Amino acid sequence: MARKMERKILSPLEFAMLGGGEIAYIRPIRPEEASRLIGAPIDVEKDAKLFCVCHADGTPLAITDSRAGALANVLENDLQPISVH
């Protein structure tokens, strides 16, 4: 009989500690969210596609206008990119 796997919910602290601060993920964001994260208005079209590089705990590290630029930022900072679904 197949054994049912239990899922463990990570606390914010446990999630932040994943990868020892060496992993990052990229997520698409809207310009208004970028402005909020930066704390200032940004000069882009309101339908612009932006990408945010984040540490495992969600802390934003960089915002770019292309996924390739975001990935380059991850690699330049010696971080390991992960895929989050």
VOPAFI-528112 format. One record per atom (N, C-alpha, C): residue in three letters; atom name; x, y, z; residue number from 0. Coordinates in nm, 2 decimals, padded with zeros to 4 digits. Each point is the difference from the previous one (the first is absolute). Layout:
// VOPAFI-528112
<residu ALA&atome CA&X X&Y Y&Z Z&num NUM>;
...
***
This chain:
// VOPAFI-528112
<residu MET&atome N&X 00.08&Y -00.12&Z 00.00&num 0>;
<residu MET&atome CA&X -00.08&Y 00.12&Z 00.00&num 0>;
<residu MET&atome C&X 00.09&Y 00.12&Z 00.00&num 0>;
<residu ALA&atome N&X -00.04&Y 00.10&Z -00.08&num 1>;
<residu ALA&atome CA&X 00.08&Y 00.13&Z -00.01&num 1>;
<residu ALA&atome C&X -00.01&Y 00.08&Z 00.13&num 1>;
<residu ARG&atome N&X 00.11&Y 00.06&Z 00.04&num 2>;
<residu ARG&atome CA&X 00.00&Y 00.08&Z 00.12&num 2>;
<residu ARG&atome C&X -00.03&Y 00.14&Z -00.04&num 2>;
<residu LYS&atome N&X -00.09&Y 00.06&Z 00.07&num 3>;
<residu LYS&atome CA&X -00.04&Y 00.14&Z -00.02&num 3>;
<residu LYS&atome C&X 00.10&Y 00.10&Z 00.05&num 3>;
<residu MET&atome N&X 00.06&Y 00.09&Z -00.08&num 4>;
<residu MET&atome CA&X 00.10&Y 00.09&Z 00.05&num 4>;
<residu MET&atome C&X -00.07&Y 00.12&Z 00.07&num 4>;
<residu GLU&atome N&X 00.06&Y 00.03&Z 00.11&num 5>;
<residu GLU&atome CA&X -00.05&Y 00.12&Z 00.07&num 5>;
<residu GLU&atome C&X 00.07&Y 00.12&Z -00.04&num 5>;
<residu ARG&atome N&X -00.07&Y 00.11&Z -00.02&num 6>;
<residu ARG&atome CA&X 00.06&Y 00.13&Z -00.04&num 6>;
<residu ARG&atome C&X 00.03&Y 00.08&Z 00.13&num 6>;
<residu LYS&atome N&X 00.12&Y 00.06&Z 00.00&num 7>;
<residu LYS&atome CA&X 00.03&Y 00.08&Z 00.12&num 7>;
<residu LYS&atome C&X -00.01&Y 00.14&Z -00.05&num 7>;
<residu ILE&atome N&X -00.07&Y 00.08&Z 00.08&num 8>;
<residu ILE&atome CA&X -00.01&Y 00.15&Z -00.03&num 8>;
<residu ILE&atome C&X 00.12&Y 00.06&Z 00.07&num 8>;
<residu LEU&atome N&X 00.08&Y 00.08&Z -00.08&num 9>;
<residu LEU&atome CA&X 00.12&Y 00.07&Z 00.06&num 9>;
<residu LEU&atome C&X -00.05&Y 00.13&Z 00.06&num 9>;
<residu SER&atome N&X 00.06&Y 00.03&Z 00.11&num 10>;
<residu SER&atome CA&X -00.02&Y 00.13&Z 00.06&num 10>;
<residu SER&atome C&X 00.08&Y 00.11&Z -00.08&num 10>;
<residu PRO&atome N&X -00.03&Y 00.12&Z 00.01&num 11>;
<residu PRO&atome CA&X 00.07&Y 00.11&Z -00.08&num 11>;
<residu PRO&atome C&X 00.15&Y -00.01&Z 00.03&num 11>;
<residu LEU&atome N&X 00.04&Y -00.03&Z 00.13&num 12>;
<residu LEU&atome CA&X 00.14&Y -00.01&Z 00.03&num 12>;
<residu LEU&atome C&X 00.07&Y -00.12&Z -00.07&num 12>;
<residu GLU&atome N&X -00.07&Y -00.12&Z 00.01&num 13>;
<residu GLU&atome CA&X 00.05&Y -00.12&Z -00.07&num 13>;
<residu GLU&atome C&X 00.02&Y 00.03&Z -00.15&num 13>;
<residu PHE&atome N&X -00.10&Y 00.06&Z -00.06&num 14>;
<residu PHE&atome CA&X 00.00&Y 00.03&Z -00.14&num 14>;
<residu PHE&atome C&X 00.12&Y 00.09&Z -00.03&num 14>;
<residu ALA&atome N&X 00.02&Y 00.10&Z 00.08&num 15>;
<residu ALA&atome CA&X 00.11&Y 00.10&Z -00.02&num 15>;
<residu ALA&atome C&X 00.13&Y -00.07&Z 00.00&num 15>;
<residu MET&atome N&X 00.01&Y -00.11&Z 00.08&num 16>;
<residu MET&atome CA&X 00.13&Y -00.06&Z 00.02&num 16>;
<residu MET&atome C&X 00.03&Y -00.11&Z -00.11&num 16>;
<residu LEU&atome N&X -00.10&Y -00.02&Z -00.08&num 17>;
<residu LEU&atome CA&X 00.03&Y -00.10&Z -00.11&num 17>;
<residu LEU&atome C&X 00.12&Y 00.04&Z -00.09&num 17>;
<residu GLY&atome N&X 00.08&Y -00.09&Z -00.03&num 18>;
<residu GLY&atome CA&X 00.12&Y 00.03&Z -00.08&num 18>;
<residu GLY&atome C&X 00.10&Y 00.09&Z 00.07&num 18>;
<residu GLY&atome N&X -00.01&Y 00.02&Z 00.12&num 19>;
<residu GLY&atome CA&X 00.10&Y 00.08&Z 00.07&num 19>;
<residu GLY&atome C&X 00.03&Y 00.14&Z -00.05&num 19>;
<residu GLY&atome N&X -00.11&Y 00.06&Z -00.06&num 20>;
<residu GLY&atome CA&X 00.02&Y 00.14&Z -00.06&num 20>;
<residu GLY&atome C&X 00.06&Y -00.01&Z -00.13&num 20>;
<residu GLU&atome N&X 00.01&Y -00.11&Z -00.06&num 21>;
<residu GLU&atome CA&X 00.07&Y -00.02&Z -00.13&num 21>;
<residu GLU&atome C&X -00.10&Y -00.02&Z -00.12&num 21>;
<residu ILE&atome N&X -00.13&Y 00.00&Z 00.03&num 22>;
<residu ILE&atome CA&X -00.09&Y -00.03&Z -00.11&num 22>;
<residu ILE&atome C&X -00.09&Y 00.12&Z -00.02&num 22>;
<residu ALA&atome N&X -00.05&Y 00.02&Z -00.12&num 23>;
<residu ALA&atome CA&X -00.09&Y 00.11&Z -00.04&num 23>;
<residu ALA&atome C&X -00.10&Y -00.05&Z -00.10&num 23>;
<residu TYR&atome N&X -00.11&Y 00.06&Z 00.00&num 24>;
<residu TYR&atome CA&X -00.10&Y -00.03&Z -00.11&num 24>;
<residu TYR&atome C&X -00.04&Y 00.13&Z -00.07&num 24>;
<residu ILE&atome N&X -00.06&Y -00.02&Z -00.11&num 25>;
<residu ILE&atome CA&X -00.04&Y 00.12&Z -00.09&num 25>;
<residu ILE&atome C&X -00.15&Y -00.01&Z -00.01&num 25>;
<residu ARG&atome N&X -00.06&Y 00.11&Z 00.01&num 26>;
<residu ARG&atome CA&X -00.15&Y 00.01&Z -00.02&num 26>;
<residu ARG&atome C&X -00.04&Y 00.12&Z -00.07&num 26>;
<residu PRO&atome N&X -00.10&Y -00.01&Z -00.09&num 27>;
<residu PRO&atome CA&X -00.05&Y 00.12&Z -00.07&num 27>;
<residu PRO&atome C&X -00.07&Y 00.09&Z 00.10&num 27>;
<residu ILE&atome N&X 00.01&Y 00.13&Z -00.02&num 28>;
<residu ILE&atome CA&X -00.07&Y 00.10&Z 00.08&num 28>;
<residu ILE&atome C&X -00.05&Y 00.11&Z -00.09&num 28>;
<residu ARG&atome N&X -00.11&Y 00.07&Z 00.05&num 29>;
<residu ARG&atome CA&X -00.05&Y 00.11&Z -00.07&num 29>;
<residu ARG&atome C&X 00.07&Y 00.13&Z 00.04&num 29>;
<residu PRO&atome N&X 00.00&Y 00.10&Z -00.08&num 30>;
<residu PRO&atome CA&X 00.07&Y 00.13&Z 00.03&num 30>;
<residu PRO&atome C&X -00.05&Y 00.05&Z 00.14&num 30>;
<residu GLU&atome N&X -00.12&Y 00.00&Z 00.03&num 31>;
<residu GLU&atome CA&X -00.05&Y 00.05&Z 00.13&num 31>;
<residu GLU&atome C&X 00.06&Y -00.07&Z 00.12&num 31>;
<residu GLU&atome N&X 00.02&Y -00.13&Z -00.02&num 32>;
<residu GLU&atome CA&X 00.07&Y -00.08&Z 00.11&num 32>;
<residu GLU&atome C&X 00.15&Y 00.04&Z 00.01&num 32>;
<residu ALA&atome N&X 00.06&Y 00.02&Z -00.12&num 33>;
<residu ALA&atome CA&X 00.14&Y 00.04&Z 00.00&num 33>;
<residu ALA&atome C&X 00.01&Y 00.14&Z 00.07&num 33>;
<residu SER&atome N&X -00.09&Y 00.09&Z -00.02&num 34>;
<residu SER&atome CA&X 00.01&Y 00.13&Z 00.06&num 34>;
<residu SER&atome C&X -00.01&Y -00.02&Z 00.15&num 34>;
<residu ARG&atome N&X -00.09&Y -00.08&Z 00.04&num 35>;
<residu ARG&atome CA&X -00.02&Y -00.03&Z 00.15&num 35>;
<residu ARG&atome C&X 00.12&Y -00.06&Z 00.06&num 35>;
<residu LEU&atome N&X 00.07&Y -00.09&Z -00.07&num 36>;
<residu LEU&atome CA&X 00.12&Y -00.07&Z 00.05&num 36>;
<residu LEU&atome C&X 00.11&Y 00.10&Z 00.01&num 36>;
<residu ILE&atome N&X 00.01&Y 00.09&Z -00.10&num 37>;
<residu ILE&atome CA&X 00.11&Y 00.10&Z 00.00&num 37>;
<residu ILE&atome C&X -00.03&Y 00.11&Z 00.09&num 37>;
<residu GLY&atome N&X -00.12&Y 00.03&Z 00.02&num 38>;
<residu GLY&atome CA&X -00.04&Y 00.12&Z 00.09&num 38>;
<residu GLY&atome C&X 00.00&Y 00.13&Z -00.08&num 38>;
<residu ALA&atome N&X -00.01&Y -00.01&Z -00.13&num 39>;
<residu ALA&atome CA&X 00.00&Y 00.12&Z -00.08&num 39>;
<residu ALA&atome C&X -00.07&Y -00.03&Z -00.13&num 39>;
<residu PRO&atome N&X -00.05&Y 00.10&Z -00.07&num 40>;
<residu PRO&atome CA&X -00.06&Y -00.02&Z -00.13&num 40>;
<residu PRO&atome C&X 00.11&Y -00.05&Z -00.10&num 40>;
<residu ILE&atome N&X -00.04&Y -00.08&Z -00.10&num 41>;
<residu ILE&atome CA&X 00.09&Y -00.04&Z -00.10&num 41>;
<residu ILE&atome C&X -00.05&Y 00.05&Z -00.14&num 41>;
<residu ASP&atome N&X 00.09&Y 00.03&Z -00.09&num 42>;
<residu ASP&atome CA&X -00.04&Y 00.05&Z -00.13&num 42>;
<residu ASP&atome C&X -00.01&Y -00.11&Z -00.10&num 42>;
<residu VAL&atome N&X -00.10&Y -00.08&Z 00.00&num 43>;
<residu VAL&atome CA&X -00.03&Y -00.10&Z -00.10&num 43>;
<residu VAL&atome C&X -00.14&Y 00.00&Z -00.04&num 43>;
<residu GLU&atome N&X -00.03&Y -00.06&Z -00.12&num 44>;
<residu GLU&atome CA&X -00.14&Y -00.01&Z -00.04&num 44>;
<residu GLU&atome C&X -00.08&Y -00.09&Z 00.10&num 44>;
<residu LYS&atome N&X -00.13&Y 00.04&Z 00.02&num 45>;
<residu LYS&atome CA&X -00.07&Y -00.07&Z 00.11&num 45>;
<residu LYS&atome C&X -00.03&Y -00.15&Z -00.03&num 45>;
<residu ASP&atome N&X 00.02&Y -00.04&Z -00.13&num 46>;
<residu ASP&atome CA&X -00.01&Y -00.14&Z -00.03&num 46>;
<residu ASP&atome C&X 00.13&Y -00.07&Z -00.03&num 46>;
<residu ALA&atome N&X 00.11&Y 00.06&Z 00.05&num 47>;
<residu ALA&atome CA&X 00.13&Y -00.05&Z -00.02&num 47>;
<residu ALA&atome C&X 00.02&Y -00.14&Z 00.08&num 47>;
<residu LYS&atome N&X 00.08&Y -00.09&Z -00.06&num 48>;
<residu LYS&atome CA&X 00.03&Y -00.12&Z 00.07&num 48>;
<residu LYS&atome C&X 00.13&Y 00.01&Z 00.07&num 48>;
<residu LEU&atome N&X -00.01&Y -00.01&Z 00.13&num 49>;
<residu LEU&atome CA&X 00.12&Y 00.01&Z 00.08&num 49>;
<residu LEU&atome C&X 00.02&Y -00.14&Z 00.08&num 49>;
<residu PHE&atome N&X 00.13&Y -00.02&Z 00.04&num 50>;
<residu PHE&atome CA&X 00.03&Y -00.12&Z 00.07&num 50>;
<residu PHE&atome C&X 00.08&Y 00.04&Z 00.13&num 50>;
<residu CYS&atome N&X -00.04&Y -00.07&Z 00.11&num 51>;
<residu CYS&atome CA&X 00.07&Y 00.03&Z 00.13&num 51>;
<residu CYS&atome C&X 00.08&Y -00.13&Z 00.04&num 51>;
<residu VAL&atome N&X 00.12&Y 00.03&Z 00.03&num 52>;
<residu VAL&atome CA&X 00.09&Y -00.11&Z 00.06&num 52>;
<residu VAL&atome C&X -00.02&Y 00.01&Z 00.15&num 52>;
<residu CYS&atome N&X -00.03&Y -00.12&Z 00.06&num 53>;
<residu CYS&atome CA&X -00.03&Y 00.00&Z 00.14&num 53>;
<residu CYS&atome C&X 00.08&Y -00.12&Z 00.07&num 53>;
<residu HIS&atome N&X 00.04&Y 00.03&Z 00.13&num 54>;
<residu HIS&atome CA&X 00.06&Y -00.10&Z 00.08&num 54>;
<residu HIS&atome C&X -00.11&Y -00.10&Z 00.03&num 54>;
<residu ALA&atome N&X 00.03&Y -00.12&Z 00.06&num 55>;
<residu ALA&atome CA&X -00.09&Y -00.10&Z 00.03&num 55>;
<residu ALA&atome C&X -00.12&Y 00.05&Z 00.09&num 55>;
<residu ASP&atome N&X 00.04&Y 00.10&Z 00.09&num 56>;
<residu ASP&atome CA&X -00.11&Y 00.05&Z 00.09&num 56>;
<residu ASP&atome C&X -00.08&Y 00.11&Z -00.07&num 56>;
<residu GLY&atome N&X 00.02&Y 00.03&Z -00.12&num 57>;
<residu GLY&atome CA&X -00.08&Y 00.10&Z -00.07&num 57>;
<residu GLY&atome C&X 00.06&Y 00.14&Z 00.00&num 57>;
<residu THR&atome N&X 00.11&Y 00.02&Z 00.06&num 58>;
<residu THR&atome CA&X 00.07&Y 00.13&Z 00.00&num 58>;
<residu THR&atome C&X 00.04&Y 00.03&Z -00.14&num 58>;
<residu PRO&atome N&X -00.05&Y 00.12&Z -00.05&num 59>;
<residu PRO&atome CA&X 00.04&Y 00.03&Z -00.14&num 59>;
<residu PRO&atome C&X 00.15&Y 00.05&Z -00.01&num 59>;
<residu LEU&atome N&X 00.07&Y -00.05&Z -00.10&num 60>;
<residu LEU&atome CA&X 00.14&Y 00.03&Z -00.02&num 60>;
<residu LEU&atome C&X 00.02&Y 00.10&Z -00.12&num 60>;
<residu ALA&atome N&X -00.08&Y -00.02&Z -00.10&num 61>;
<residu ALA&atome CA&X 00.02&Y 00.08&Z -00.12&num 61>;
<residu ALA&atome C&X -00.13&Y -00.01&Z -00.08&num 61>;
<residu ILE&atome N&X -00.02&Y 00.11&Z -00.08&num 62>;
<residu ILE&atome CA&X -00.12&Y 00.00&Z -00.09&num 62>;
<residu ILE&atome C&X 00.06&Y 00.04&Z -00.14&num 62>;
<residu THR&atome N&X -00.04&Y -00.08&Z -00.10&num 63>;
<residu THR&atome CA&X 00.04&Y 00.02&Z -00.14&num 63>;
<residu THR&atome C&X -00.11&Y 00.00&Z -00.09&num 63>;
<residu ASP&atome N&X 00.03&Y 00.03&Z -00.13&num 64>;
<residu ASP&atome CA&X -00.11&Y 00.00&Z -00.10&num 64>;
<residu ASP&atome C&X 00.00&Y -00.12&Z -00.09&num 64>;
<residu SER&atome N&X 00.09&Y -00.10&Z 00.04&num 65>;
<residu SER&atome CA&X 00.00&Y -00.12&Z -00.08&num 65>;
<residu SER&atome C&X 00.03&Y -00.12&Z 00.09&num 65>;
<residu ARG&atome N&X -00.05&Y -00.12&Z -00.03&num 66>;
<residu ARG&atome CA&X 00.03&Y -00.12&Z 00.07&num 66>;
<residu ARG&atome C&X 00.15&Y -00.03&Z -00.01&num 66>;
<residu ALA&atome N&X 00.05&Y 00.02&Z -00.12&num 67>;
<residu ALA&atome CA&X 00.15&Y -00.02&Z -00.02&num 67>;
<residu ALA&atome C&X 00.08&Y 00.09&Z 00.09&num 67>;
<residu GLY&atome N&X -00.04&Y 00.12&Z 00.01&num 68>;
<residu GLY&atome CA&X 00.08&Y 00.09&Z 00.09&num 68>;
<residu GLY&atome C&X -00.01&Y -00.04&Z 00.14&num 68>;
<residu ALA&atome N&X -00.12&Y -00.05&Z 00.04&num 69>;
<residu ALA&atome CA&X -00.01&Y -00.04&Z 00.14&num 69>;
<residu ALA&atome C&X 00.08&Y -00.13&Z 00.02&num 69>;
<residu LEU&atome N&X 00.01&Y -00.09&Z -00.09&num 70>;
<residu LEU&atome CA&X 00.08&Y -00.12&Z 00.01&num 70>;
<residu LEU&atome C&X 00.15&Y 00.04&Z 00.01&num 70>;
<residu ALA&atome N&X 00.04&Y 00.10&Z -00.08&num 71>;
<residu ALA&atome CA&X 00.14&Y 00.04&Z 00.00&num 71>;
<residu ALA&atome C&X 00.03&Y 00.06&Z 00.13&num 71>;
<residu ASN&atome N&X -00.09&Y 00.07&Z 00.06&num 72>;
<residu ASN&atome CA&X 00.02&Y 00.06&Z 00.14&num 72>;
<residu ASN&atome C&X 00.02&Y -00.11&Z 00.10&num 72>;
<residu VAL&atome N&X -00.08&Y -00.10&Z -00.01&num 73>;
<residu VAL&atome CA&X 00.01&Y -00.12&Z 00.10&num 73>;
<residu VAL&atome C&X 00.14&Y -00.06&Z -00.02&num 73>;
<residu LEU&atome N&X 00.04&Y -00.02&Z -00.12&num 74>;
<residu LEU&atome CA&X 00.13&Y -00.07&Z -00.02&num 74>;
<residu LEU&atome C&X 00.12&Y 00.09&Z 00.03&num 74>;
<residu GLU&atome N&X -00.01&Y 00.13&Z -00.03&num 75>;
<residu GLU&atome CA&X 00.11&Y 00.09&Z 00.04&num 75>;
<residu GLU&atome C&X 00.02&Y 00.01&Z 00.15&num 75>;
<residu ASN&atome N&X -00.10&Y -00.02&Z 00.07&num 76>;
<residu ASN&atome CA&X 00.01&Y 00.00&Z 00.15&num 76>;
<residu ASN&atome C&X 00.02&Y -00.13&Z 00.06&num 76>;
<residu ASP&atome N&X 00.05&Y -00.10&Z -00.08&num 77>;
<residu ASP&atome CA&X 00.03&Y -00.13&Z 00.05&num 77>;
<residu ASP&atome C&X -00.11&Y -00.07&Z 00.07&num 77>;
<residu LEU&atome N&X -00.13&Y 00.03&Z -00.04&num 78>;
<residu LEU&atome CA&X -00.11&Y -00.07&Z 00.06&num 78>;
<residu LEU&atome C&X -00.05&Y -00.11&Z -00.09&num 78>;
<residu GLN&atome N&X -00.06&Y -00.10&Z 00.05&num 79>;
<residu GLN&atome CA&X -00.06&Y -00.11&Z -00.07&num 79>;
<residu GLN&atome C&X -00.14&Y 00.02&Z -00.04&num 79>;
<residu PRO&atome N&X -00.04&Y 00.01&Z -00.13&num 80>;
<residu PRO&atome CA&X -00.14&Y 00.03&Z -00.03&num 80>;
<residu PRO&atome C&X -00.08&Y -00.13&Z 00.03&num 80>;
<residu ILE&atome N&X -00.12&Y 00.02&Z 00.05&num 81>;
<residu ILE&atome CA&X -00.09&Y -00.12&Z 00.02&num 81>;
<residu ILE&atome C&X -00.13&Y 00.03&Z -00.07&num 81>;
<residu SER&atome N&X -00.07&Y -00.10&Z -00.03&num 82>;
<residu SER&atome CA&X -00.13&Y 00.02&Z -00.07&num 82>;
<residu SER&atome C&X -00.11&Y -00.02&Z 00.11&num 82>;
<residu VAL&atome N&X -00.09&Y 00.09&Z 00.01&num 83>;
<residu VAL&atome CA&X -00.11&Y 00.00&Z 00.09&num 83>;
<residu VAL&atome C&X -00.13&Y 00.00&Z -00.07&num 83>;
<residu HIS&atome N&X -00.09&Y -00.10&Z 00.04&num 84>;
<residu HIS&atome CA&X -00.13&Y -00.01&Z -00.07&num 84>;
<residu HIS&atome C&X -00.11&Y 00.02&Z 00.09&num 84>;
***
